[in-house]
Amino acid sequence: MKITRTRLSLALAGTAVAALALAGCASGGDPLDGGSSGDAGGGDSETIVVGSQTYYSNEIIAEIYAQALEGAGFTVERKFNIGQRDAYIPSLEDGSVDLFPEYTGNLLQFFEPDATATTSDEVYAQLQEALPDGLTVLDQSSATDQDSYNVTSAFADENGLTTIGDLAGITPLVLGGAPELETRPYGPTGLKEIYGVDVTFNPTADTTVAELVAGNIQVANVYSADPAIGINDLVTLEDPDGLLLASNVVPVVNADIADEIADVINAVSAALTPEGLVALNVESTVDERSSADIAKDWLAANNLG
């Protein structure tokens, strides 16, 4: 159901591991598509295994989880760059990985391909029911990595745009994105049916953001955590009626240790915002900083370190 994402094709940030002494509690693979946990925590000898997809943004979040847990006194092992869901879901299910950053909508569709929920709360609720025994999710973050509709800040200011529905009545209005967006239910047809927005479509593919900045299109379909949003000062329009499948960042965890690590990881989720995730991705792809350094600074900046 996902379209081709527009991403900066820079090298993955390094995966150097840094242990950070924290006080108190703390808060790509593509979101499209170890031993048993036991009684870990607070100085115990059991190890919590944190995994990540082969995707720089997911690795950054996993590193934040890892450093936050270490600061709270847990022993952590990192198993990053595992791959896509068909590779790492079995590791979560067999207990060789205990904690993993995931994306609600795409994970729900992995377990329930026919799920119809699209809004953030509905997707989160259905995901909790769809997960196999032994797995659970902690609090979801407001940060997302999903299809989103974006405009330039100048266009947003000129037309008073905050939500997708605010586009109704603006003409001409050209939507750009991957070619398959034209026939997706959240493409031109969905914009008209859900929000009353009339667009013509331009299959801009990998040039979508460049075409938006140049003024050749007025609305661009871009993944919500794409660094290009921050680099080009784009405005992501809110989707209150759930046209697009919500895919909020969410920690998937072994149910046996969920209660022990919940305070630490939920604090991370509470602090991680959509804009903040974009900024983290810019640090990785543009500034070429390591995941460990990015995580350390983020925790400190959010008073979690």
C-alpha distance (Angstrom), angle and dihedral (degrees) to the residues before:
residue distance angle dihedral
M1 . . .
K2 3.79 . .
I3 3.76 124.3 .
T4 3.79 126.4 -134.8
R5 3.77 108.7 -74.7
T6 3.78 124.1 -127.1
R7 3.79 107.2 -133.4
L8 3.78 136.9 160.9
S9 3.80 105.9 -104.1
L10 3.76 97.9 -140.0
A11 3.78 125.7 134.8
L12 3.78 120.1 -79.1
A13 3.75 114.4 -97.6
G14 3.79 115.5 -105.4
T15 3.75 120.0 -93.3
A16 3.77 100.6 -135.7
V17 3.77 110.8 158.4
A18 3.78 120.2 -130.0
A19 3.78 125.6 -177.6
L20 3.79 111.8 -144.7
A21 3.79 124.3 -162.3
L22 3.79 105.1 -133.1
A23 3.78 130.4 178.1
G24 3.77 121.5 -136.0
C25 3.80 125.6 -15.3
A26 3.80 128.1 -24.7
S27 3.75 142.1 -160.9
G28 20.74 141.4 -137.6
G29 4.75 101.1 55.8
D30 3.69 35.7 123.4
P31 3.77 122.6 -92.8
L32 3.77 85.5 -130.6
D33 3.03 110.8 79.1
G34 24.63 106.7 -7.3
G35 3.65 127.0 111.1
S36 3.72 136.7 -29.1
S37 3.74 116.4 -60.1
G38 3.78 102.7 -127.4
D39 3.80 120.1 161.0
A40 3.80 100.8 -23.8
G41 3.76 123.6 168.1
G42 3.77 149.0 71.1
G43 3.78 97.9 42.7
D44 3.83 97.2 -36.8
S45 3.80 116.9 142.5
E46 3.82 95.9 -121.3
T47 3.79 115.5 108.8
I48 3.81 127.2 -134.0
V49 3.79 111.5 -145.8
V50 3.81 113.7 -146.0
G51 3.79 117.8 -164.3
S52 3.78 135.6 -169.0
Q53 3.77 140.6 -168.3
T54 3.79 122.5 -110.1
Y55 3.78 89.8 -95.3
Y56 3.79 125.4 102.6
S57 3.82 96.1 -134.0
N58 3.80 92.6 51.2
E59 3.80 91.0 47.6
I60 3.81 91.3 53.7
I61 3.80 91.2 54.4
A62 3.81 91.0 46.4
E63 3.80 89.9 51.8
I64 3.80 90.4 50.6
Y65 3.81 88.7 52.9
A66 3.80 90.8 48.5
Q67 3.80 96.3 49.0
A68 3.79 92.4 44.2
L69 3.80 90.5 53.3
E70 3.79 92.3 46.6
G71 3.77 90.0 51.6
A72 3.80 89.2 53.3
G73 3.79 91.4 54.5
F74 3.80 102.2 -94.9
T75 3.78 124.2 134.3
V76 3.80 109.0 -125.2
E77 3.79 134.6 -164.7
R78 3.78 119.0 -165.8
K79 3.80 122.3 -141.4
F80 3.79 101.8 175.6
N81 3.81 131.8 169.7
I82 3.80 93.7 31.4
G83 3.80 94.0 152.2
Q84 3.78 135.0 -125.0
R85 3.81 128.9 -15.6
D86 3.78 95.6 -85.6
A87 3.81 86.8 60.2
Y88 3.78 103.1 42.4
I89 3.82 104.7 31.6
P90 3.83 90.2 71.3
S91 3.82 88.3 52.3
L92 3.79 90.2 54.5
E93 3.78 91.8 46.3
D94 3.82 94.9 49.6
G95 3.82 92.9 45.2
S96 3.80 98.2 -116.0
V97 3.82 86.9 118.8
D98 3.81 119.3 39.6
L99 3.81 105.6 -176.1
F100 3.79 132.8 27.2
P101 3.83 134.8 170.2
E102 3.79 108.9 -123.4
Y103 3.82 141.6 169.1
T104 3.80 118.1 -114.4
G105 3.80 103.8 -141.0
N106 3.78 97.2 42.7
L107 3.79 92.5 43.8
L108 3.80 90.6 50.0
Q109 3.80 90.2 52.4
F110 3.81 89.6 49.3
F111 3.81 90.7 59.8
E112 3.83 97.7 29.5
P113 3.82 110.9 26.6
D114 3.82 91.2 -179.3
A115 3.81 96.0 52.0
T116 3.79 111.6 135.4
A117 3.82 101.5 -164.6
T118 3.81 115.3 116.2
T119 3.82 108.3 162.7
S120 3.77 119.8 87.3
D121 3.81 98.2 -111.7
E122 3.80 94.7 42.3
V123 3.79 92.9 49.0
Y124 3.81 91.7 48.0
A125 3.80 91.8 50.1
Q126 3.81 93.7 48.5
L127 3.80 91.5 45.4
Q128 3.80 91.4 58.0
E129 3.80 89.1 55.3
A130 3.81 94.2 44.1
L131 3.80 98.2 52.9
P132 3.81 116.5 104.6
D133 3.79 121.1 -111.1
G134 3.79 112.1 -76.8
L135 3.80 95.5 34.0
T136 3.77 130.1 87.1
V137 3.78 138.7 163.3
L138 3.78 129.1 -121.7
D139 3.82 123.2 -148.3
Q140 3.79 115.2 -39.2
S141 3.78 119.5 -125.8
S142 3.78 125.6 -126.1
A143 3.83 85.9 -125.3
T144 3.79 113.7 101.0
D145 3.78 140.7 -171.2
Q146 3.79 104.3 -161.0
D147 3.78 144.5 103.8
S148 3.78 110.7 -54.5
Y149 3.78 138.1 172.9
N150 3.78 115.6 -123.9
V151 3.79 138.5 -174.9
T152 3.77 132.9 -177.0
S153 3.78 116.3 -89.7
A154 3.81 89.4 -117.8
F155 3.81 91.7 54.4
A156 3.80 90.9 46.8
D157 3.81 92.3 50.6
E158 3.81 93.0 45.2
N159 3.80 93.0 52.3
G160 3.80 101.5 30.3
L161 3.80 92.9 -117.2
T162 3.80 123.6 178.7
T163 3.80 104.8 137.6
I164 3.79 135.0 33.5
G165 3.80 89.0 -109.7
D166 3.80 89.9 61.7
L167 3.81 87.3 72.2
A168 3.81 91.4 69.4
G169 3.79 111.7 115.8
I170 3.81 96.5 16.9
T171 3.80 112.1 126.7
P172 2.91 137.5 -134.9
L173 3.77 96.4 24.7
V174 3.80 121.1 171.9
L175 3.80 121.1 -170.6
G176 3.78 119.7 -154.1
G177 3.77 130.3 -163.1
A178 3.78 145.4 108.2
P179 3.82 113.6 -31.0
E180 3.81 93.4 -108.9
L181 3.81 91.0 58.9
E182 3.80 88.2 79.6
T183 3.82 91.1 71.1
R184 3.80 99.6 32.6
P185 3.84 115.6 111.8
Y186 3.81 89.3 -121.1
G187 3.81 92.2 50.4
P188 3.83 127.4 84.9
T189 3.82 93.3 -41.6
G190 3.79 93.3 51.4
L191 3.79 92.7 45.3
K192 3.79 89.2 55.9
E193 3.81 97.1 42.7
I194 3.81 98.4 43.0
Y195 3.79 103.1 31.8
G196 3.81 106.8 14.8
V197 3.81 90.7 -118.5
D198 3.81 117.1 150.3
V199 3.81 116.6 -154.4
T200 3.74 139.8 164.5
F201 3.79 114.5 -137.6
N202 3.79 130.1 -124.3
P203 3.85 116.5 -173.9
T204 3.79 96.1 -137.3
A205 3.84 97.3 158.1
D206 3.82 111.2 172.8
T207 3.81 92.5 3.6
T208 3.82 93.9 58.2
V209 3.81 98.2 111.6
A210 3.82 92.7 42.1
E211 3.81 90.3 51.4
L212 3.80 90.6 49.3
V213 3.80 93.6 50.4
A214 3.81 90.0 46.6
G215 3.82 90.5 53.7
N216 3.80 95.1 -118.3
I217 3.79 90.2 121.2
Q218 3.80 128.2 25.1
V219 3.82 101.0 -153.8
A220 3.80 127.3 39.4
N221 3.78 131.2 -165.0
V222 3.82 105.0 -139.2
Y223 3.78 132.3 157.3
S224 3.77 107.6 -96.5
A225 3.82 96.0 -124.0
D226 3.80 95.3 45.4
P227 3.84 110.0 131.9
A228 3.81 87.8 -136.7
I229 3.82 88.4 75.2
G230 3.79 92.3 61.5
I231 3.79 95.9 36.8
N232 3.82 92.4 53.8
D233 3.81 96.8 36.8
L234 3.80 92.8 -120.6
V235 3.80 123.8 173.2
T236 3.79 117.2 -129.9
L237 3.79 109.7 -146.3
E238 3.79 118.0 -132.2
D239 3.81 118.2 -114.2
P240 3.83 105.6 -152.1
D241 3.82 95.1 164.5
G242 3.81 95.8 53.0
L243 3.79 102.0 -114.8
L244 3.79 90.4 150.6
L245 3.81 124.4 52.5
A246 3.80 107.7 -102.9
S247 3.80 113.4 -127.5
N248 3.77 107.4 179.2
V249 3.78 120.8 179.7
V250 3.81 106.7 -100.1
P251 3.83 133.3 173.7
V252 3.81 113.2 -122.8
V253 3.78 109.9 -157.8
N254 3.77 143.2 176.9
A255 3.79 103.8 -94.3
D256 3.81 91.9 -134.0
I257 3.81 92.8 66.7
A258 3.80 100.0 29.8
D259 3.79 95.5 103.6
E260 3.81 93.1 47.3
I261 3.79 96.0 55.3
A262 3.81 100.0 29.3
D263 3.81 97.5 98.8
V264 3.80 92.2 50.9
I265 3.79 98.1 44.7
N266 3.81 96.3 38.0
A267 3.80 88.4 57.3
V268 3.81 88.5 56.2
S269 3.80 91.1 50.4
A270 3.79 92.1 48.9
A271 3.80 91.7 53.8
L272 3.82 98.5 43.1
T273 3.81 109.5 93.3
P274 3.82 131.9 -178.2
E275 3.80 91.3 -108.5
G276 3.77 90.5 44.3
L277 3.80 92.7 54.7
V278 3.79 91.1 50.8
A279 3.81 89.0 51.2
L280 3.80 91.2 50.9
N281 3.79 90.1 51.7
V282 3.80 90.9 50.3
E283 3.80 89.0 54.0
S284 3.79 89.0 54.3
T285 3.80 102.2 42.2
V286 3.79 101.6 30.8
D287 3.80 104.7 26.1
E288 3.83 91.0 34.6
R289 3.80 93.6 -140.9
S290 3.79 121.6 161.4
S291 3.78 120.9 -102.6
A292 3.81 89.6 -118.9
D293 3.81 93.7 55.7
I294 3.80 93.1 43.4
A295 3.80 91.3 50.8
K296 3.80 93.9 46.8
D297 3.80 92.9 52.4
W298 3.82 93.5 43.5
L299 3.79 92.6 53.1
A300 3.78 91.0 49.5
A301 3.81 93.3 46.3
N302 3.80 90.6 52.3
N303 3.81 93.5 48.4
L304 3.78 90.9 -111.8
G305 3.75 94.1 114.3
